[in-house]
Amino acid sequence: MGPYELLRVIGEGGFGVVFEAEQVQPIARRVALKIVKLGMDTRQVVARFEQERQALALMDHPHIARALDAGSTETGRPHFLMDLVQGQPISEFCDAQRLSNEPSAAPLSRGGGLSRISAARRALQRHPSVLASG
């Protein structure tokens, strides 16, 4: 797909798929590429996807992947490029640690979890139309 070689699926949500990819030009590097699923490219989904990538682009925190680039495929499906973060998905980590998803969950304060959430919240406050479920 353009300058990216898709290697494997590393995540999937309601309207998007995240791939580990190799960017081959103009810079050779491993990245994460999120793209709208086939058939999900309605106006409403595309608008929400674009809001998500804009919110990510506004975040600036060492524990949140950076948005590196954005564009569309040859068929018009939007995508964005992010840092590839190796490790256990946060959902698996929280399940294994039996962490609550309640805002008052004290264990999140260890390891900077709350500062990551705060950084995300600040970005979302600047871009309030982004839904947390995305």
C-alpha positions in Angstrom: 0.0 0.0 0.0 1.9 3.0 -1.2 5.2 3.4 0.7 4.1 0.8 3.4 4.4 -2.9 3.4 1.7 -4.3 5.7 3.3 -7.1 7.9 0.6 -8.2 10.3 -2.6 -7.1 12.1 -1.8 -5.9 15.6 -5.2 -4.5 16.6 -8.8 -4.1 15.5 -11.7 -2.1 16.6 -15.2 -1.3 15.4 -14.2 0.7 12.3 -10.4 0.4 12.0 -7.6 -2.1 11.7 -4.1 -1.4 13.0 -1.2 -3.1 11.1 2.5 -3.4 11.9 4.0 -2.0 8.8 7.4 -1.3 7.2 7.7 2.1 5.8 10.0 1.8 2.8 10.2 5.4 1.6 11.2 8.1 2.1 12.4 6.7 5.5 12.8 3.0 6.2 11.2 2.2 9.6 8.7 0.0 11.4 5.4 1.8 12.2 1.8 1.2 13.1 -0.7 2.0 10.4 -4.4 2.4 11.3 -6.9 2.3 8.4 -10.6 2.3 8.1 -12.0 -1.2 7.5 -13.4 -2.1 4.0 -17.0 -1.2 3.8 -16.9 1.1 6.9 -15.9 4.2 5.0 -19.2 6.0 5.5 -19.2 9.8 6.0 -19.9 9.4 9.7 -17.1 6.8 10.3 -14.6 8.8 8.2 -15.4 11.9 10.2 -14.9 10.1 13.5 -11.7 8.5 12.2 -10.4 11.9 11.2 -11.3 13.3 14.7 -9.4 10.4 16.3 -6.2 11.0 14.3 -6.4 14.8 15.0 -6.8 14.1 18.7 -3.7 11.8 18.6 -1.8 14.5 16.7 -2.5 16.9 19.5 -1.2 14.6 22.3 2.3 15.1 23.5 3.4 12.6 26.1 6.3 10.1 26.2 3.9 7.2 26.9 1.4 7.9 24.1 2.3 6.9 20.5 2.8 9.9 18.2 0.9 10.4 15.0 3.6 10.5 12.3 1.6 11.0 9.0 -1.9 10.7 7.6 -3.4 10.1 4.2 -5.7 8.0 2.1 -5.3 4.8 0.2 -5.6 4.7 -3.6 -9.3 3.8 -3.1 -9.9 6.7 -0.7 -9.9 4.9 2.7 -8.2 7.2 5.3 -5.3 6.0 7.3 -2.8 7.4 9.8 0.7 6.4 10.8 1.9 6.1 14.4 4.9 5.1 16.4 5.0 1.3 16.7 4.9 0.5 20.4 6.1 -3.0 21.3 4.7 -4.6 24.4 1.5 -6.0 26.0 -1.7 -4.2 25.0 -3.0 -2.0 27.8 -6.3 -4.0 28.0 -4.4 -7.2 28.7 -2.2 -5.5 31.2 -5.2 -4.0 33.1 -6.9 -7.4 33.0 -3.8 -9.2 34.3 -3.4 -6.7 37.1 -7.1 -6.6 37.8 -7.1 -2.8 37.4 -10.4 -1.0 37.5 -11.5 1.3 34.7 -13.0 3.6 37.3 -11.5 7.2 37.3 -10.5 6.8 41.0 -8.5 3.6 40.4 -5.4 4.1 42.6 -3.2 1.5 40.8 -3.1 3.7 37.7 -1.1 6.2 39.6 1.9 3.9 39.6 4.0 4.0 36.5 2.5 7.3 35.1 -0.9 5.9 34.1 -2.7 9.0 35.4 -0.4 11.4 33.6 -1.0 9.5 30.3 -4.8 9.8 30.9 -4.4 13.5 31.8 -2.5 14.1 28.5 -5.2 12.3 26.6 -7.9 14.3 28.4 -6.2 17.6 27.6 -6.0 16.7 23.9 -9.7 15.7 24.0 -10.7 18.9 25.7 -9.1 20.8 22.8 -11.0 18.5 20.4 -14.2 17.6 22.4 -16.0 15.8 19.5 -13.8 12.7 19.9 -15.6 9.8 21.7 -13.8 7.8 24.3 -15.1 4.5 22.8 -13.2 5.0 19.5 
